Amino acid sequence: MLSPWGRVTGGHVNPAREFGPAVFAGDLSLLPVYLLAPPMGALPATAVIRRVG
């Protein structure tokens, strides 16, 4: 579930936009997902691109 602030600020699309509202709202429960998901997706994508290209 997204924080209510994510819908207002666009944090569900841009992880950097979720950080401030999450801290302000005091709800840091999903913050690790926003911070770890992009690199965890980028690493396998990089490996695939290097093998293909």
MOPAC internal coordinates of N, CA, C and O (Angstrom, degrees):
PM7 1SCF
backbone

  N    0.0000 0     0.00 0     0.00 0    0    0    0
  C    1.4532 1     0.00 0     0.00 0    1    0    0
  C    1.5191 1   109.06 1     0.00 0    2    1    0
  O    1.2310 1   120.52 1   -47.95 1    3    2    1
  N    1.2952 1   116.60 1   132.05 1    3    2    1
  C    1.4579 1   121.18 1   177.69 1    5    3    2
  C    1.5223 1   110.03 1   -77.90 1    6    5    3
  O    1.2310 1   121.66 1   -29.45 1    7    6    5
  N    1.3195 1   114.42 1   150.55 1    7    6    5
  C    1.4578 1   116.97 1   175.00 1    9    7    6
  C    1.5283 1   108.10 1   -68.48 1   10    9    7
  O    1.2310 1   119.76 1   -26.20 1   11   10    9
  N    1.3208 1   118.06 1   153.80 1   11   10    9
  C    1.4629 1   119.12 1   178.69 1   13   11   10
  C    1.5180 1   111.71 1   -61.05 1   14   13   11
  O    1.2310 1   120.24 1   152.94 1   15   14   13
  N    1.3255 1   117.15 1   -27.06 1   15   14   13
  C    1.4660 1   120.32 1   179.87 1   17   15   14
  C    1.5180 1   111.11 1   -71.82 1   18   17   15
  O    1.2310 1   119.48 1   152.24 1   19   18   17
  N    1.3181 1   118.60 1   -27.76 1   19   18   17
  C    1.4602 1   121.04 1   179.41 1   21   19   18
  C    1.5189 1   112.09 1   -62.53 1   22   21   19
  O    1.2310 1   120.51 1   141.96 1   23   22   21
  N    1.3149 1   116.63 1   -38.04 1   23   22   21
  C    1.4595 1   119.68 1   179.47 1   25   23   22
  C    1.5211 1   111.14 1   -68.48 1   26   25   23
  O    1.2310 1   120.21 1   146.28 1   27   26   25
  N    1.3084 1   117.20 1   -33.72 1   27   26   25
  C    1.4635 1   121.41 1  -178.28 1   29   27   26
  C    1.5209 1   111.16 1   -77.02 1   30   29   27
  O    1.2310 1   120.22 1   140.26 1   31   30   29
  N    1.3302 1   117.18 1   -39.74 1   31   30   29
  C    1.4599 1   120.95 1  -172.64 1   33   31   30
  C    1.5112 1   114.50 1   -96.97 1   34   33   31
  O    1.2310 1   119.60 1   169.66 1   35   34   33
  N    1.3160 1   118.36 1   -10.34 1   35   34   33
  C    1.4532 1   120.48 1  -175.77 1   37   35   34
  C    1.5119 1   112.51 1    86.12 1   38   37   35
  O    1.2310 1   119.77 1  -164.27 1   39   38   37
  N    1.3229 1   118.04 1    15.73 1   39   38   37
  C    1.4580 1   121.78 1  -179.74 1   41   39   38
  C    1.5086 1   113.41 1   -62.81 1   42   41   39
  O    1.2310 1   120.14 1   156.62 1   43   42   41
  N    1.3203 1   117.33 1   -23.38 1   43   42   41
  C    1.4566 1   120.09 1   178.61 1   45   43   42
  C    1.5262 1   111.14 1   -72.81 1   46   45   43
  O    1.2310 1   119.68 1   165.81 1   47   46   45
  N    1.3198 1   118.21 1   -14.19 1   47   46   45
  C    1.4547 1   122.26 1   178.28 1   49   47   46
  C    1.5267 1   110.60 1  -104.83 1   50   49   47
  O    1.2310 1   120.18 1   143.93 1   51   50   49
  N    1.3094 1   117.27 1   -36.07 1   51   50   49
  C    1.4551 1   122.67 1  -175.56 1   53   51   50
  C    1.5316 1   108.76 1  -125.44 1   54   53   51
  O    1.2310 1   119.82 1   -69.98 1   55   54   53
  N    1.3326 1   117.95 1   110.02 1   55   54   53
  C    1.4642 1   120.43 1  -177.36 1   57   55   54
  C    1.5282 1   113.63 1   -57.79 1   58   57   55
  O    1.2310 1   119.99 1   147.95 1   59   58   57
  N    1.3057 1   117.62 1   -32.05 1   59   58   57
  C    1.4643 1   120.07 1   179.61 1   61   59   58
  C    1.5229 1   111.40 1   -64.86 1   62   61   59
  O    1.2310 1   120.29 1   151.22 1   63   62   61
  N    1.3216 1   117.06 1   -28.78 1   63   62   61
  C    1.4624 1   120.61 1   179.67 1   65   63   62
  C    1.5190 1   112.00 1   -79.62 1   66   65   63
  O    1.2310 1   119.40 1   167.29 1   67   66   65
  N    1.3066 1   118.75 1   -12.71 1   67   66   65
  C    1.4650 1   121.25 1   179.28 1   69   67   66
  C    1.5205 1   111.55 1   -86.64 1   70   69   67
  O    1.2310 1   119.74 1   155.20 1   71   70   69
  N    1.3324 1   118.10 1   -24.80 1   71   70   69
  C    1.4559 1   121.36 1  -173.51 1   73   71   70
  C    1.5330 1   112.49 1   -60.64 1   74   73   71
  O    1.2310 1   119.97 1   125.78 1   75   74   73
  N    1.3111 1   117.67 1   -54.22 1   75   74   73
  C    1.4732 1   121.37 1  -178.63 1   77   75   74
  C    1.5149 1   113.04 1   -59.75 1   78   77   75
  O    1.2310 1   119.51 1   126.79 1   79   78   77
  N    1.3340 1   118.54 1   -53.21 1   79   78   77
  C    1.4628 1   119.23 1   178.80 1   81   79   78
  C    1.5241 1   113.48 1   -60.74 1   82   81   79
  O    1.2310 1   119.97 1   145.14 1   83   82   81
  N    1.3295 1   117.67 1   -34.86 1   83   82   81
  C    1.4716 1   119.77 1   178.66 1   85   83   82
  C    1.5182 1   110.49 1   -65.04 1   86   85   83
  O    1.2310 1   120.57 1   137.29 1   87   86   85
  N    1.3231 1   116.51 1   -42.71 1   87   86   85
  C    1.4631 1   120.56 1   178.12 1   89   87   86
  C    1.5297 1   109.75 1   -65.95 1   90   89   87
  O    1.2310 1   120.44 1   134.76 1   91   90   89
  N    1.3164 1   116.76 1   -45.24 1   91   90   89
  C    1.4670 1   121.78 1  -179.52 1   93   91   90
  C    1.5248 1   111.20 1   -61.61 1   94   93   91
  O    1.2310 1   120.22 1   138.66 1   95   94   93
  N    1.3286 1   117.19 1   -41.34 1   95   94   93
  C    1.4641 1   121.22 1  -178.71 1   97   95   94
  C    1.5288 1   111.87 1   -78.44 1   98   97   95
  O    1.2310 1   120.68 1   166.04 1   99   98   97
  N    1.3364 1   116.31 1   -13.96 1   99   98   97
  C    1.4583 1   119.91 1  -179.25 1  101   99   98
  C    1.5139 1   113.25 1    75.91 1  102  101   99
  O    1.2310 1   120.15 1  -163.81 1  103  102  101
  N    1.3200 1   117.32 1    16.19 1  103  102  101
  C    1.4673 1   121.57 1   179.73 1  105  103  102
  C    1.5215 1   108.48 1  -112.38 1  106  105  103
  O    1.2310 1   120.96 1   -88.10 1  107  106  105
  N    1.3169 1   115.76 1    91.90 1  107  106  105
  C    1.4602 1   121.16 1  -178.11 1  109  107  106
  C    1.5192 1   112.14 1   -99.21 1  110  109  107
  O    1.2310 1   119.93 1  -168.09 1  111  110  109
  N    1.3150 1   117.74 1    11.91 1  111  110  109
  C    1.4577 1   120.96 1  -174.06 1  113  111  110
  C    1.5307 1   112.87 1   -63.24 1  114  113  111
  O    1.2310 1   119.48 1   144.01 1  115  114  113
  N    1.3205 1   118.59 1   -35.99 1  115  114  113
  C    1.4614 1   121.07 1  -178.89 1  117  115  114
  C    1.5210 1   113.31 1   -98.83 1  118  117  115
  O    1.2310 1   119.88 1   179.10 1  119  118  117
  N    1.3012 1   117.83 1    -0.90 1  119  118  117
  C    1.4662 1   120.54 1  -176.76 1  121  119  118
  C    1.5293 1   112.89 1   -59.63 1  122  121  119
  O    1.2310 1   118.55 1   140.07 1  123  122  121
  N    1.3361 1   120.37 1   -39.93 1  123  122  121
  C    1.4671 1   118.33 1   177.06 1  125  123  122
  C    1.5294 1   113.20 1   -59.54 1  126  125  123
  O    1.2310 1   120.20 1   146.57 1  127  126  125
  N    1.3133 1   117.22 1   -33.43 1  127  126  125
  C    1.4666 1   119.83 1   178.26 1  129  127  126
  C    1.5280 1   109.87 1   -65.02 1  130  129  127
  O    1.2310 1   120.48 1   135.15 1  131  130  129
  N    1.3214 1   116.70 1   -44.85 1  131  130  129
  C    1.4618 1   120.82 1   179.99 1  133  131  130
  C    1.5228 1   111.58 1   -64.45 1  134  133  131
  O    1.2310 1   120.19 1   146.88 1  135  134  133
  N    1.3173 1   117.25 1   -33.12 1  135  134  133
  C    1.4617 1   120.18 1  -177.32 1  137  135  134
  C    1.5249 1   113.28 1   -86.09 1  138  137  135
  O    1.2310 1   119.83 1   149.44 1  139  138  137
  N    1.3241 1   117.92 1   -30.56 1  139  138  137
  C    1.4639 1   120.76 1  -176.03 1  141  139  138
  C    1.5288 1   114.24 1   -95.23 1  142  141  139
  O    1.2310 1   119.80 1   152.91 1  143  142  141
  N    1.3032 1   117.98 1   -27.09 1  143  142  141
  C    1.4675 1   119.91 1  -176.06 1  145  143  142
  C    1.5289 1   113.43 1   -63.01 1  146  145  143
  O    1.2310 1   118.44 1   135.82 1  147  146  145
  N    1.3339 1   120.58 1   -44.18 1  147  146  145
  C    1.4652 1   118.54 1  -179.36 1  149  147  146
  C    1.5323 1   113.89 1   -60.36 1  150  149  147
  O    1.2310 1   118.68 1   132.16 1  151  150  149
  N    1.3510 1   120.13 1   -47.84 1  151  150  149
  C    1.4598 1   117.94 1   177.75 1  153  151  150
  C    1.5325 1   112.95 1   -66.38 1  154  153  151
  O    1.2310 1   120.37 1   146.74 1  155  154  153
  N    1.3281 1   116.91 1   -33.26 1  155  154  153
  C    1.4649 1   119.31 1   179.63 1  157  155  154
  C    1.5287 1   111.33 1   -68.31 1  158  157  155
  O    1.2310 1   119.67 1   153.23 1  159  158  157
  N    1.2976 1   118.23 1   -26.77 1  159  158  157
  C    1.4551 1   121.48 1   174.84 1  161  159  158
  C    1.5192 1   112.03 1   -84.86 1  162  161  159
  O    1.2310 1   120.73 1   147.61 1  163  162  161
  N    1.3341 1   116.21 1   -32.39 1  163  162  161
  C    1.4639 1   120.44 1  -177.65 1  165  163  162
  C    1.5233 1   112.25 1   -71.90 1  166  165  163
  O    1.2310 1   119.87 1   145.03 1  167  166  165
  N    1.3136 1   117.85 1   -34.97 1  167  166  165
  C    1.4661 1   120.11 1  -177.96 1  169  167  166
  C    1.5314 1   112.42 1   -63.62 1  170  169  167
  O    1.2310 1   118.95 1   129.69 1  171  170  169
  N    1.3253 1   119.61 1   -50.31 1  171  170  169
  C    1.4688 1   118.31 1   176.70 1  173  171  170
  C    1.5301 1   112.45 1   -64.59 1  174  173  171
  O    1.2310 1   120.29 1   143.43 1  175  174  173
  N    1.3185 1   117.05 1   -36.57 1  175  174  173
  C    1.4695 1   120.13 1   178.82 1  177  175  174
  C    1.5198 1   110.35 1   -63.04 1  178  177  175
  O    1.2310 1   120.10 1   140.23 1  179  178  177
  N    1.3244 1   117.42 1   -39.77 1  179  178  177
  C    1.4611 1   121.44 1   177.92 1  181  179  178
  C    1.5163 1   110.91 1   -63.35 1  182  181  179
  O    1.2310 1   120.39 1   137.30 1  183  182  181
  N    1.3149 1   116.85 1   -42.70 1  183  182  181
  C    1.4618 1   120.66 1   178.78 1  185  183  182
  C    1.5299 1   110.98 1   -62.24 1  186  185  183
  O    1.2310 1   120.13 1   137.91 1  187  186  185
  N    1.3177 1   117.35 1   -42.09 1  187  186  185
  C    1.4565 1   121.00 1   179.48 1  189  187  186
  C    1.5311 1   110.23 1   -65.84 1  190  189  187
  O    1.2310 1   120.38 1   135.31 1  191  190  189
  N    1.3050 1   116.88 1   -44.69 1  191  190  189
  C    1.4755 1   120.78 1  -179.57 1  193  191  190
  C    1.5215 1   110.94 1   -62.46 1  194  193  191
  O    1.2310 1   119.75 1   140.18 1  195  194  193
  N    1.3199 1   118.09 1   -39.82 1  195  194  193
  C    1.4674 1   120.93 1   179.17 1  197  195  194
  C    1.5217 1   111.93 1   -65.83 1  198  197  195
  O    1.2310 1   120.42 1   144.50 1  199  198  197
  N    1.3260 1   116.81 1   -35.50 1  199  198  197
  C    1.4720 1   120.04 1   179.63 1  201  199  198
  C    1.5266 1   111.27 1   -74.87 1  202  201  199
  O    1.2310 1   120.60 1   141.65 1  203  202  201
  N    1.3040 1   116.45 1   -38.35 1  203  202  201
  C    1.4664 1   120.99 1  -177.15 1  205  203  202
  C    1.5311 1   111.02 1   -77.39 1  206  205  203
  O    1.2310 1   120.95 1   137.12 1  207  206  205
  N    1.3223 1   115.80 1   -42.88 1  207  206  205
  C    1.4685 1   120.45 1  -173.79 1  209  207  206
  C    1.4217 1   113.34 1   -89.22 1  210  209  207
  O    1.2310 1   120.10 1   180.00 1  211  210  209

